[in-house]
Each structure stands twice: as C-alpha cells, then as structure tokens.
Amino acid sequence: MTDPATNHDQVLEEAARWRAEGHKVALATVIETWGSAPRPVGSQLAIRDDSEFVGSVSGGCIEGDVVTRALDTLATGKPEIVEYGVSDAMAWQVGLACGGRIRVMVEPVSG
C-alpha cells in the first residue's frame, strides 16, 4: 500500500505497470458521494491479484472490503457497484461511520 494521497495518474500508471508484469488488476473508483464522504468522486484504488494496492477510495475505513470485492471481481470478471453509508449495517462493520455515503465501482482492468 502507498500513500492514500497518491494521485489519479499515479494509480493508473501503477495499474498499467502491474498489467505489463502479468498481474490481473482491478480498479475501484468512487462514483458518487453524499454528506461527509472520506474521498471525493473520482478517487481510485488499484488492486493487484496478490492483494497489493495503491491509492484510496475511503481514507482507509472501507479499503479492506473494497480489496476483497476487487479480488472477487478478478475471479469472476464481472464489475460491481458497492455502496457504503452510515445507515448501512455494513458501514459499521467496515468502519464508515463518518456520516456520509459513497458508491464505488469495482471493475477488472482488461487489455
């Protein structure tokens, strides 16, 4: 894992490098926020098939769950949209208790 402040270009560059090295890679992108969200729309996390990741979609509070879902996405090849919010029981389980809501698209990187 690297600094959560890693910018968008660096996340994509690292994902491309991992693909060039032969790894499967998934990309998680914040597609919607509401209220006190930990990261803005467009924030990204790249996840490698061995669980290495770079970037951030949540300031750390839900990254573990996103990584797990990304690994599932790599296994199935199917993208997924996941929502986390304070009213959701899952939010408390994974630590998103900031009062906001985020939607994250998790998808395999192909090509």
Phi and psi restraints in degrees (range 20) as a CNS / XPLOR table:
assign (resid 1 and name C) (resid 2 and name N)
       (resid 2 and name CA) (resid 2 and name C) 1.0 -115.7 20.0 2
assign (resid 2 and name N) (resid 2 and name CA)
       (resid 2 and name C) (resid 3 and name N) 1.0 -177.6 20.0 2
assign (resid 2 and name C) (resid 3 and name N)
       (resid 3 and name CA) (resid 3 and name C) 1.0 -53.1 20.0 2
assign (resid 3 and name N) (resid 3 and name CA)
       (resid 3 and name C) (resid 4 and name N) 1.0 128.0 20.0 2
assign (resid 3 and name C) (resid 4 and name N)
       (resid 4 and name CA) (resid 4 and name C) 1.0 -59.1 20.0 2
assign (resid 4 and name N) (resid 4 and name CA)
       (resid 4 and name C) (resid 5 and name N) 1.0 -21.7 20.0 2
assign (resid 4 and name C) (resid 5 and name N)
       (resid 5 and name CA) (resid 5 and name C) 1.0 -79.2 20.0 2
assign (resid 5 and name N) (resid 5 and name CA)
       (resid 5 and name C) (resid 6 and name N) 1.0 2.4 20.0 2
assign (resid 5 and name C) (resid 6 and name N)
       (resid 6 and name CA) (resid 6 and name C) 1.0 -50.2 20.0 2
assign (resid 6 and name N) (resid 6 and name CA)
       (resid 6 and name C) (resid 7 and name N) 1.0 132.0 20.0 2
assign (resid 6 and name C) (resid 7 and name N)
       (resid 7 and name CA) (resid 7 and name C) 1.0 -80.3 20.0 2
assign (resid 7 and name N) (resid 7 and name CA)
       (resid 7 and name C) (resid 8 and name N) 1.0 167.4 20.0 2
assign (resid 7 and name C) (resid 8 and name N)
       (resid 8 and name CA) (resid 8 and name C) 1.0 -53.4 20.0 2
assign (resid 8 and name N) (resid 8 and name CA)
       (resid 8 and name C) (resid 9 and name N) 1.0 -47.6 20.0 2
assign (resid 8 and name C) (resid 9 and name N)
       (resid 9 and name CA) (resid 9 and name C) 1.0 -62.0 20.0 2
assign (resid 9 and name N) (resid 9 and name CA)
       (resid 9 and name C) (resid 10 and name N) 1.0 -40.3 20.0 2
assign (resid 9 and name C) (resid 10 and name N)
       (resid 10 and name CA) (resid 10 and name C) 1.0 -65.3 20.0 2
assign (resid 10 and name N) (resid 10 and name CA)
       (resid 10 and name C) (resid 11 and name N) 1.0 -38.6 20.0 2
assign (resid 10 and name C) (resid 11 and name N)
       (resid 11 and name CA) (resid 11 and name C) 1.0 -62.9 20.0 2
assign (resid 11 and name N) (resid 11 and name CA)
       (resid 11 and name C) (resid 12 and name N) 1.0 -46.6 20.0 2
assign (resid 11 and name C) (resid 12 and name N)
       (resid 12 and name CA) (resid 12 and name C) 1.0 -67.6 20.0 2
assign (resid 12 and name N) (resid 12 and name CA)
       (resid 12 and name C) (resid 13 and name N) 1.0 -37.8 20.0 2
assign (resid 12 and name C) (resid 13 and name N)
       (resid 13 and name CA) (resid 13 and name C) 1.0 -63.2 20.0 2
assign (resid 13 and name N) (resid 13 and name CA)
       (resid 13 and name C) (resid 14 and name N) 1.0 -42.3 20.0 2
assign (resid 13 and name C) (resid 14 and name N)
       (resid 14 and name CA) (resid 14 and name C) 1.0 -66.4 20.0 2
assign (resid 14 and name N) (resid 14 and name CA)
       (resid 14 and name C) (resid 15 and name N) 1.0 -40.6 20.0 2
assign (resid 14 and name C) (resid 15 and name N)
       (resid 15 and name CA) (resid 15 and name C) 1.0 -60.8 20.0 2
assign (resid 15 and name N) (resid 15 and name CA)
       (resid 15 and name C) (resid 16 and name N) 1.0 -42.6 20.0 2
assign (resid 15 and name C) (resid 16 and name N)
       (resid 16 and name CA) (resid 16 and name C) 1.0 -64.9 20.0 2
assign (resid 16 and name N) (resid 16 and name CA)
       (resid 16 and name C) (resid 17 and name N) 1.0 -39.9 20.0 2
assign (resid 16 and name C) (resid 17 and name N)
       (resid 17 and name CA) (resid 17 and name C) 1.0 -63.8 20.0 2
assign (resid 17 and name N) (resid 17 and name CA)
       (resid 17 and name C) (resid 18 and name N) 1.0 -44.6 20.0 2
assign (resid 17 and name C) (resid 18 and name N)
       (resid 18 and name CA) (resid 18 and name C) 1.0 -60.6 20.0 2
assign (resid 18 and name N) (resid 18 and name CA)
       (resid 18 and name C) (resid 19 and name N) 1.0 -43.0 20.0 2
assign (resid 18 and name C) (resid 19 and name N)
       (resid 19 and name CA) (resid 19 and name C) 1.0 -61.2 20.0 2
assign (resid 19 and name N) (resid 19 and name CA)
       (resid 19 and name C) (resid 20 and name N) 1.0 -42.7 20.0 2
assign (resid 19 and name C) (resid 20 and name N)
       (resid 20 and name CA) (resid 20 and name C) 1.0 -63.2 20.0 2
assign (resid 20 and name N) (resid 20 and name CA)
       (resid 20 and name C) (resid 21 and name N) 1.0 -28.6 20.0 2
assign (resid 20 and name C) (resid 21 and name N)
       (resid 21 and name CA) (resid 21 and name C) 1.0 -81.5 20.0 2
assign (resid 21 and name N) (resid 21 and name CA)
       (resid 21 and name C) (resid 22 and name N) 1.0 -3.6 20.0 2
assign (resid 21 and name C) (resid 22 and name N)
       (resid 22 and name CA) (resid 22 and name C) 1.0 98.6 20.0 2
assign (resid 22 and name N) (resid 22 and name CA)
       (resid 22 and name C) (resid 23 and name N) 1.0 6.2 20.0 2
assign (resid 22 and name C) (resid 23 and name N)
       (resid 23 and name CA) (resid 23 and name C) 1.0 -83.1 20.0 2
assign (resid 23 and name N) (resid 23 and name CA)
       (resid 23 and name C) (resid 24 and name N) 1.0 151.4 20.0 2
assign (resid 23 and name C) (resid 24 and name N)
       (resid 24 and name CA) (resid 24 and name C) 1.0 -80.3 20.0 2
assign (resid 24 and name N) (resid 24 and name CA)
       (resid 24 and name C) (resid 25 and name N) 1.0 144.4 20.0 2
assign (resid 24 and name C) (resid 25 and name N)
       (resid 25 and name CA) (resid 25 and name C) 1.0 -138.1 20.0 2
assign (resid 25 and name N) (resid 25 and name CA)
       (resid 25 and name C) (resid 26 and name N) 1.0 139.4 20.0 2
assign (resid 25 and name C) (resid 26 and name N)
       (resid 26 and name CA) (resid 26 and name C) 1.0 -116.5 20.0 2
assign (resid 26 and name N) (resid 26 and name CA)
       (resid 26 and name C) (resid 27 and name N) 1.0 153.6 20.0 2
assign (resid 26 and name C) (resid 27 and name N)
       (resid 27 and name CA) (resid 27 and name C) 1.0 -124.1 20.0 2
assign (resid 27 and name N) (resid 27 and name CA)
       (resid 27 and name C) (resid 28 and name N) 1.0 128.9 20.0 2
assign (resid 27 and name C) (resid 28 and name N)
       (resid 28 and name CA) (resid 28 and name C) 1.0 -109.7 20.0 2
assign (resid 28 and name N) (resid 28 and name CA)
       (resid 28 and name C) (resid 29 and name N) 1.0 131.3 20.0 2
assign (resid 28 and name C) (resid 29 and name N)
       (resid 29 and name CA) (resid 29 and name C) 1.0 -131.9 20.0 2
assign (resid 29 and name N) (resid 29 and name CA)
       (resid 29 and name C) (resid 30 and name N) 1.0 130.8 20.0 2
assign (resid 29 and name C) (resid 30 and name N)
       (resid 30 and name CA) (resid 30 and name C) 1.0 -70.2 20.0 2
assign (resid 30 and name N) (resid 30 and name CA)
       (resid 30 and name C) (resid 31 and name N) 1.0 119.4 20.0 2
assign (resid 30 and name C) (resid 31 and name N)
       (resid 31 and name CA) (resid 31 and name C) 1.0 -107.9 20.0 2
assign (resid 31 and name N) (resid 31 and name CA)
       (resid 31 and name C) (resid 32 and name N) 1.0 -14.2 20.0 2
assign (resid 31 and name C) (resid 32 and name N)
       (resid 32 and name CA) (resid 32 and name C) 1.0 -159.7 20.0 2
assign (resid 32 and name N) (resid 32 and name CA)
       (resid 32 and name C) (resid 33 and name N) 1.0 143.2 20.0 2
assign (resid 32 and name C) (resid 33 and name N)
       (resid 33 and name CA) (resid 33 and name C) 1.0 -134.9 20.0 2
assign (resid 33 and name N) (resid 33 and name CA)
       (resid 33 and name C) (resid 34 and name N) 1.0 159.1 20.0 2
assign (resid 33 and name C) (resid 34 and name N)
       (resid 34 and name CA) (resid 34 and name C) 1.0 -149.9 20.0 2
assign (resid 34 and name N) (resid 34 and name CA)
       (resid 34 and name C) (resid 35 and name N) 1.0 137.1 20.0 2
assign (resid 34 and name C) (resid 35 and name N)
       (resid 35 and name CA) (resid 35 and name C) 1.0 69.8 20.0 2
assign (resid 35 and name N) (resid 35 and name CA)
       (resid 35 and name C) (resid 36 and name N) 1.0 -142.9 20.0 2
assign (resid 35 and name C) (resid 36 and name N)
       (resid 36 and name CA) (resid 36 and name C) 1.0 -84.7 20.0 2
assign (resid 36 and name N) (resid 36 and name CA)
       (resid 36 and name C) (resid 37 and name N) 1.0 78.0 20.0 2
assign (resid 36 and name C) (resid 37 and name N)
       (resid 37 and name CA) (resid 37 and name C) 1.0 -88.6 20.0 2
assign (resid 37 and name N) (resid 37 and name CA)
       (resid 37 and name C) (resid 38 and name N) 1.0 142.1 20.0 2
assign (resid 37 and name C) (resid 38 and name N)
       (resid 38 and name CA) (resid 38 and name C) 1.0 -70.1 20.0 2
assign (resid 38 and name N) (resid 38 and name CA)
       (resid 38 and name C) (resid 39 and name N) 1.0 -27.4 20.0 2
assign (resid 38 and name C) (resid 39 and name N)
       (resid 39 and name CA) (resid 39 and name C) 1.0 -138.5 20.0 2
assign (resid 39 and name N) (resid 39 and name CA)
       (resid 39 and name C) (resid 40 and name N) 1.0 149.3 20.0 2
assign (resid 39 and name C) (resid 40 and name N)
       (resid 40 and name CA) (resid 40 and name C) 1.0 -78.1 20.0 2
assign (resid 40 and name N) (resid 40 and name CA)
       (resid 40 and name C) (resid 41 and name N) 1.0 164.5 20.0 2
assign (resid 40 and name C) (resid 41 and name N)
       (resid 41 and name CA) (resid 41 and name C) 1.0 -54.7 20.0 2
assign (resid 41 and name N) (resid 41 and name CA)
       (resid 41 and name C) (resid 42 and name N) 1.0 137.4 20.0 2
assign (resid 41 and name C) (resid 42 and name N)
       (resid 42 and name CA) (resid 42 and name C) 1.0 97.4 20.0 2
assign (resid 42 and name N) (resid 42 and name CA)
       (resid 42 and name C) (resid 43 and name N) 1.0 -14.1 20.0 2
assign (resid 42 and name C) (resid 43 and name N)
       (resid 43 and name CA) (resid 43 and name C) 1.0 -62.6 20.0 2
assign (resid 43 and name N) (resid 43 and name CA)
       (resid 43 and name C) (resid 44 and name N) 1.0 142.4 20.0 2
assign (resid 43 and name C) (resid 44 and name N)
       (resid 44 and name CA) (resid 44 and name C) 1.0 -133.2 20.0 2
assign (resid 44 and name N) (resid 44 and name CA)
       (resid 44 and name C) (resid 45 and name N) 1.0 154.5 20.0 2
assign (resid 44 and name C) (resid 45 and name N)
       (resid 45 and name CA) (resid 45 and name C) 1.0 -134.2 20.0 2
assign (resid 45 and name N) (resid 45 and name CA)
       (resid 45 and name C) (resid 46 and name N) 1.0 124.1 20.0 2
assign (resid 45 and name C) (resid 46 and name N)
       (resid 46 and name CA) (resid 46 and name C) 1.0 -100.8 20.0 2
assign (resid 46 and name N) (resid 46 and name CA)
       (resid 46 and name C) (resid 47 and name N) 1.0 134.6 20.0 2
assign (resid 46 and name C) (resid 47 and name N)
       (resid 47 and name CA) (resid 47 and name C) 1.0 -124.6 20.0 2
assign (resid 47 and name N) (resid 47 and name CA)
       (resid 47 and name C) (resid 48 and name N) 1.0 127.5 20.0 2
assign (resid 47 and name C) (resid 48 and name N)
       (resid 48 and name CA) (resid 48 and name C) 1.0 -92.0 20.0 2
assign (resid 48 and name N) (resid 48 and name CA)
       (resid 48 and name C) (resid 49 and name N) 1.0 157.8 20.0 2
assign (resid 48 and name C) (resid 49 and name N)
       (resid 49 and name CA) (resid 49 and name C) 1.0 -61.8 20.0 2
assign (resid 49 and name N) (resid 49 and name CA)
       (resid 49 and name C) (resid 50 and name N) 1.0 -13.4 20.0 2
assign (resid 49 and name C) (resid 50 and name N)
       (resid 50 and name CA) (resid 50 and name C) 1.0 -103.6 20.0 2
assign (resid 50 and name N) (resid 50 and name CA)
       (resid 50 and name C) (resid 51 and name N) 1.0 18.0 20.0 2
assign (resid 50 and name C) (resid 51 and name N)
       (resid 51 and name CA) (resid 51 and name C) 1.0 79.7 20.0 2
assign (resid 51 and name N) (resid 51 and name CA)
       (resid 51 and name C) (resid 52 and name N) 1.0 0.9 20.0 2
assign (resid 51 and name C) (resid 52 and name N)
       (resid 52 and name CA) (resid 52 and name C) 1.0 -67.3 20.0 2
assign (resid 52 and name N) (resid 52 and name CA)
       (resid 52 and name C) (resid 53 and name N) 1.0 142.1 20.0 2
assign (resid 52 and name C) (resid 53 and name N)
       (resid 53 and name CA) (resid 53 and name C) 1.0 -146.0 20.0 2
assign (resid 53 and name N) (resid 53 and name CA)
       (resid 53 and name C) (resid 54 and name N) 1.0 161.0 20.0 2
assign (resid 53 and name C) (resid 54 and name N)
       (resid 54 and name CA) (resid 54 and name C) 1.0 -141.9 20.0 2
assign (resid 54 and name N) (resid 54 and name CA)
       (resid 54 and name C) (resid 55 and name N) 1.0 143.8 20.0 2
assign (resid 54 and name C) (resid 55 and name N)
       (resid 55 and name CA) (resid 55 and name C) 1.0 97.3 20.0 2
assign (resid 55 and name N) (resid 55 and name CA)
       (resid 55 and name C) (resid 56 and name N) 1.0 -165.0 20.0 2
assign (resid 55 and name C) (resid 56 and name N)
       (resid 56 and name CA) (resid 56 and name C) 1.0 -162.8 20.0 2
assign (resid 56 and name N) (resid 56 and name CA)
       (resid 56 and name C) (resid 57 and name N) 1.0 141.0 20.0 2
assign (resid 56 and name C) (resid 57 and name N)
       (resid 57 and name CA) (resid 57 and name C) 1.0 -117.1 20.0 2
assign (resid 57 and name N) (resid 57 and name CA)
       (resid 57 and name C) (resid 58 and name N) 1.0 -3.7 20.0 2
assign (resid 57 and name C) (resid 58 and name N)
       (resid 58 and name CA) (resid 58 and name C) 1.0 -149.9 20.0 2
assign (resid 58 and name N) (resid 58 and name CA)
       (resid 58 and name C) (resid 59 and name N) 1.0 7.5 20.0 2
assign (resid 58 and name C) (resid 59 and name N)
       (resid 59 and name CA) (resid 59 and name C) 1.0 69.0 20.0 2
assign (resid 59 and name N) (resid 59 and name CA)
       (resid 59 and name C) (resid 60 and name N) 1.0 17.0 20.0 2
assign (resid 59 and name C) (resid 60 and name N)
       (resid 60 and name CA) (resid 60 and name C) 1.0 100.5 20.0 2
assign (resid 60 and name N) (resid 60 and name CA)
       (resid 60 and name C) (resid 61 and name N) 1.0 -18.1 20.0 2
assign (resid 60 and name C) (resid 61 and name N)
       (resid 61 and name CA) (resid 61 and name C) 1.0 -72.6 20.0 2
assign (resid 61 and name N) (resid 61 and name CA)
       (resid 61 and name C) (resid 62 and name N) 1.0 -24.5 20.0 2
assign (resid 61 and name C) (resid 62 and name N)
       (resid 62 and name CA) (resid 62 and name C) 1.0 -127.3 20.0 2
assign (resid 62 and name N) (resid 62 and name CA)
       (resid 62 and name C) (resid 63 and name N) 1.0 4.7 20.0 2
assign (resid 62 and name C) (resid 63 and name N)
       (resid 63 and name CA) (resid 63 and name C) 1.0 -54.9 20.0 2
assign (resid 63 and name N) (resid 63 and name CA)
       (resid 63 and name C) (resid 64 and name N) 1.0 -38.5 20.0 2
assign (resid 63 and name C) (resid 64 and name N)
       (resid 64 and name CA) (resid 64 and name C) 1.0 -58.7 20.0 2
assign (resid 64 and name N) (resid 64 and name CA)
       (resid 64 and name C) (resid 65 and name N) 1.0 -42.7 20.0 2
assign (resid 64 and name C) (resid 65 and name N)
       (resid 65 and name CA) (resid 65 and name C) 1.0 -69.2 20.0 2
assign (resid 65 and name N) (resid 65 and name CA)
       (resid 65 and name C) (resid 66 and name N) 1.0 -39.2 20.0 2
assign (resid 65 and name C) (resid 66 and name N)
       (resid 66 and name CA) (resid 66 and name C) 1.0 -63.6 20.0 2
assign (resid 66 and name N) (resid 66 and name CA)
       (resid 66 and name C) (resid 67 and name N) 1.0 -41.1 20.0 2
assign (resid 66 and name C) (resid 67 and name N)
       (resid 67 and name CA) (resid 67 and name C) 1.0 -61.9 20.0 2
assign (resid 67 and name N) (resid 67 and name CA)
       (resid 67 and name C) (resid 68 and name N) 1.0 -44.8 20.0 2
assign (resid 67 and name C) (resid 68 and name N)
       (resid 68 and name CA) (resid 68 and name C) 1.0 -59.9 20.0 2
assign (resid 68 and name N) (resid 68 and name CA)
       (resid 68 and name C) (resid 69 and name N) 1.0 -44.7 20.0 2
assign (resid 68 and name C) (resid 69 and name N)
       (resid 69 and name CA) (resid 69 and name C) 1.0 -66.3 20.0 2
assign (resid 69 and name N) (resid 69 and name CA)
       (resid 69 and name C) (resid 70 and name N) 1.0 -35.5 20.0 2
assign (resid 69 and name C) (resid 70 and name N)
       (resid 70 and name CA) (resid 70 and name C) 1.0 -64.3 20.0 2
assign (resid 70 and name N) (resid 70 and name CA)
       (resid 70 and name C) (resid 71 and name N) 1.0 -41.2 20.0 2
assign (resid 70 and name C) (resid 71 and name N)
       (resid 71 and name CA) (resid 71 and name C) 1.0 -64.2 20.0 2
assign (resid 71 and name N) (resid 71 and name CA)
       (resid 71 and name C) (resid 72 and name N) 1.0 -38.5 20.0 2
assign (resid 71 and name C) (resid 72 and name N)
       (resid 72 and name CA) (resid 72 and name C) 1.0 -62.7 20.0 2
assign (resid 72 and name N) (resid 72 and name CA)
       (resid 72 and name C) (resid 73 and name N) 1.0 -42.0 20.0 2
assign (resid 72 and name C) (resid 73 and name N)
       (resid 73 and name CA) (resid 73 and name C) 1.0 -62.2 20.0 2
assign (resid 73 and name N) (resid 73 and name CA)
       (resid 73 and name C) (resid 74 and name N) 1.0 -38.9 20.0 2
assign (resid 73 and name C) (resid 74 and name N)
       (resid 74 and name CA) (resid 74 and name C) 1.0 -64.5 20.0 2
assign (resid 74 and name N) (resid 74 and name CA)
       (resid 74 and name C) (resid 75 and name N) 1.0 -35.3 20.0 2
assign (resid 74 and name C) (resid 75 and name N)
       (resid 75 and name CA) (resid 75 and name C) 1.0 -71.5 20.0 2
assign (resid 75 and name N) (resid 75 and name CA)
       (resid 75 and name C) (resid 76 and name N) 1.0 -37.3 20.0 2
assign (resid 75 and name C) (resid 76 and name N)
       (resid 76 and name CA) (resid 76 and name C) 1.0 -95.6 20.0 2
assign (resid 76 and name N) (resid 76 and name CA)
       (resid 76 and name C) (resid 77 and name N) 1.0 -23.5 20.0 2
assign (resid 76 and name C) (resid 77 and name N)
       (resid 77 and name CA) (resid 77 and name C) 1.0 77.8 20.0 2
assign (resid 77 and name N) (resid 77 and name CA)
       (resid 77 and name C) (resid 78 and name N) 1.0 6.0 20.0 2
assign (resid 77 and name C) (resid 78 and name N)
       (resid 78 and name CA) (resid 78 and name C) 1.0 -105.7 20.0 2
assign (resid 78 and name N) (resid 78 and name CA)
       (resid 78 and name C) (resid 79 and name N) 1.0 128.6 20.0 2
assign (resid 78 and name C) (resid 79 and name N)
       (resid 79 and name CA) (resid 79 and name C) 1.0 -69.6 20.0 2
assign (resid 79 and name N) (resid 79 and name CA)
       (resid 79 and name C) (resid 80 and name N) 1.0 162.3 20.0 2
assign (resid 79 and name C) (resid 80 and name N)
       (resid 80 and name CA) (resid 80 and name C) 1.0 -147.5 20.0 2
assign (resid 80 and name N) (resid 80 and name CA)
       (resid 80 and name C) (resid 81 and name N) 1.0 143.3 20.0 2
assign (resid 80 and name C) (resid 81 and name N)
       (resid 81 and name CA) (resid 81 and name C) 1.0 -109.2 20.0 2
assign (resid 81 and name N) (resid 81 and name CA)
       (resid 81 and name C) (resid 82 and name N) 1.0 127.1 20.0 2
assign (resid 81 and name C) (resid 82 and name N)
       (resid 82 and name CA) (resid 82 and name C) 1.0 -119.9 20.0 2
assign (resid 82 and name N) (resid 82 and name CA)
       (resid 82 and name C) (resid 83 and name N) 1.0 138.1 20.0 2
assign (resid 82 and name C) (resid 83 and name N)
       (resid 83 and name CA) (resid 83 and name C) 1.0 -116.3 20.0 2
assign (resid 83 and name N) (resid 83 and name CA)
       (resid 83 and name C) (resid 84 and name N) 1.0 135.3 20.0 2
assign (resid 83 and name C) (resid 84 and name N)
       (resid 84 and name CA) (resid 84 and name C) 1.0 -125.3 20.0 2
assign (resid 84 and name N) (resid 84 and name CA)
       (resid 84 and name C) (resid 85 and name N) 1.0 133.8 20.0 2
assign (resid 84 and name C) (resid 85 and name N)
       (resid 85 and name CA) (resid 85 and name C) 1.0 -155.8 20.0 2
assign (resid 85 and name N) (resid 85 and name CA)
       (resid 85 and name C) (resid 86 and name N) 1.0 161.3 20.0 2
assign (resid 85 and name C) (resid 86 and name N)
       (resid 86 and name CA) (resid 86 and name C) 1.0 -64.5 20.0 2
assign (resid 86 and name N) (resid 86 and name CA)
       (resid 86 and name C) (resid 87 and name N) 1.0 -26.7 20.0 2
assign (resid 86 and name C) (resid 87 and name N)
       (resid 87 and name CA) (resid 87 and name C) 1.0 -81.9 20.0 2
assign (resid 87 and name N) (resid 87 and name CA)
       (resid 87 and name C) (resid 88 and name N) 1.0 -10.1 20.0 2
assign (resid 87 and name C) (resid 88 and name N)
       (resid 88 and name CA) (resid 88 and name C) 1.0 -87.9 20.0 2
assign (resid 88 and name N) (resid 88 and name CA)
       (resid 88 and name C) (resid 89 and name N) 1.0 132.1 20.0 2
assign (resid 88 and name C) (resid 89 and name N)
       (resid 89 and name CA) (resid 89 and name C) 1.0 -56.5 20.0 2
assign (resid 89 and name N) (resid 89 and name CA)
       (resid 89 and name C) (resid 90 and name N) 1.0 -34.8 20.0 2
assign (resid 89 and name C) (resid 90 and name N)
       (resid 90 and name CA) (resid 90 and name C) 1.0 -60.9 20.0 2
assign (resid 90 and name N) (resid 90 and name CA)
       (resid 90 and name C) (resid 91 and name N) 1.0 -33.1 20.0 2
assign (resid 90 and name C) (resid 91 and name N)
       (resid 91 and name CA) (resid 91 and name C) 1.0 -58.1 20.0 2
assign (resid 91 and name N) (resid 91 and name CA)
       (resid 91 and name C) (resid 92 and name N) 1.0 -42.4 20.0 2
assign (resid 91 and name C) (resid 92 and name N)
       (resid 92 and name CA) (resid 92 and name C) 1.0 -70.8 20.0 2
assign (resid 92 and name N) (resid 92 and name CA)
       (resid 92 and name C) (resid 93 and name N) 1.0 -35.8 20.0 2
assign (resid 92 and name C) (resid 93 and name N)
       (resid 93 and name CA) (resid 93 and name C) 1.0 -65.1 20.0 2
assign (resid 93 and name N) (resid 93 and name CA)
       (resid 93 and name C) (resid 94 and name N) 1.0 -38.8 20.0 2
assign (resid 93 and name C) (resid 94 and name N)
       (resid 94 and name CA) (resid 94 and name C) 1.0 -99.8 20.0 2
assign (resid 94 and name N) (resid 94 and name CA)
       (resid 94 and name C) (resid 95 and name N) 1.0 -2.6 20.0 2
assign (resid 94 and name C) (resid 95 and name N)
       (resid 95 and name CA) (resid 95 and name C) 1.0 98.9 20.0 2
assign (resid 95 and name N) (resid 95 and name CA)
       (resid 95 and name C) (resid 96 and name N) 1.0 11.9 20.0 2
assign (resid 95 and name C) (resid 96 and name N)
       (resid 96 and name CA) (resid 96 and name C) 1.0 -89.9 20.0 2
assign (resid 96 and name N) (resid 96 and name CA)
       (resid 96 and name C) (resid 97 and name N) 1.0 81.5 20.0 2
assign (resid 96 and name C) (resid 97 and name N)
       (resid 97 and name CA) (resid 97 and name C) 1.0 -112.7 20.0 2
assign (resid 97 and name N) (resid 97 and name CA)
       (resid 97 and name C) (resid 98 and name N) 1.0 24.9 20.0 2
assign (resid 97 and name C) (resid 98 and name N)
       (resid 98 and name CA) (resid 98 and name C) 1.0 -81.5 20.0 2
assign (resid 98 and name N) (resid 98 and name CA)
       (resid 98 and name C) (resid 99 and name N) 1.0 -4.7 20.0 2
assign (resid 98 and name C) (resid 99 and name N)
       (resid 99 and name CA) (resid 99 and name C) 1.0 94.7 20.0 2
assign (resid 99 and name N) (resid 99 and name CA)
       (resid 99 and name C) (resid 100 and name N) 1.0 -1.2 20.0 2
assign (resid 99 and name C) (resid 100 and name N)
       (resid 100 and name CA) (resid 100 and name C) 1.0 -108.9 20.0 2
assign (resid 100 and name N) (resid 100 and name CA)
       (resid 100 and name C) (resid 101 and name N) 1.0 -167.7 20.0 2
assign (resid 100 and name C) (resid 101 and name N)
       (resid 101 and name CA) (resid 101 and name C) 1.0 -144.0 20.0 2
assign (resid 101 and name N) (resid 101 and name CA)
       (resid 101 and name C) (resid 102 and name N) 1.0 142.2 20.0 2
assign (resid 101 and name C) (resid 102 and name N)
       (resid 102 and name CA) (resid 102 and name C) 1.0 -135.3 20.0 2
assign (resid 102 and name N) (resid 102 and name CA)
       (resid 102 and name C) (resid 103 and name N) 1.0 149.0 20.0 2
assign (resid 102 and name C) (resid 103 and name N)
       (resid 103 and name CA) (resid 103 and name C) 1.0 -116.6 20.0 2
assign (resid 103 and name N) (resid 103 and name CA)
       (resid 103 and name C) (resid 104 and name N) 1.0 133.7 20.0 2
assign (resid 103 and name C) (resid 104 and name N)
       (resid 104 and name CA) (resid 104 and name C) 1.0 -126.1 20.0 2
assign (resid 104 and name N) (resid 104 and name CA)
       (resid 104 and name C) (resid 105 and name N) 1.0 128.3 20.0 2
assign (resid 104 and name C) (resid 105 and name N)
       (resid 105 and name CA) (resid 105 and name C) 1.0 -91.6 20.0 2
assign (resid 105 and name N) (resid 105 and name CA)
       (resid 105 and name C) (resid 106 and name N) 1.0 125.9 20.0 2
assign (resid 105 and name C) (resid 106 and name N)
       (resid 106 and name CA) (resid 106 and name C) 1.0 -115.4 20.0 2
assign (resid 106 and name N) (resid 106 and name CA)
       (resid 106 and name C) (resid 107 and name N) 1.0 122.5 20.0 2
assign (resid 106 and name C) (resid 107 and name N)
       (resid 107 and name CA) (resid 107 and name C) 1.0 -145.3 20.0 2
assign (resid 107 and name N) (resid 107 and name CA)
       (resid 107 and name C) (resid 108 and name N) 1.0 147.3 20.0 2
assign (resid 107 and name C) (resid 108 and name N)
       (resid 108 and name CA) (resid 108 and name C) 1.0 -71.8 20.0 2
assign (resid 108 and name N) (resid 108 and name CA)
       (resid 108 and name C) (resid 109 and name N) 1.0 145.9 20.0 2
assign (resid 108 and name C) (resid 109 and name N)
       (resid 109 and name CA) (resid 109 and name C) 1.0 -92.2 20.0 2
assign (resid 109 and name N) (resid 109 and name CA)
       (resid 109 and name C) (resid 110 and name N) 1.0 125.2 20.0 2
assign (resid 109 and name C) (resid 110 and name N)
       (resid 110 and name CA) (resid 110 and name C) 1.0 -115.8 20.0 2
assign (resid 110 and name N) (resid 110 and name CA)
       (resid 110 and name C) (resid 111 and name N) 1.0 166.1 20.0 2
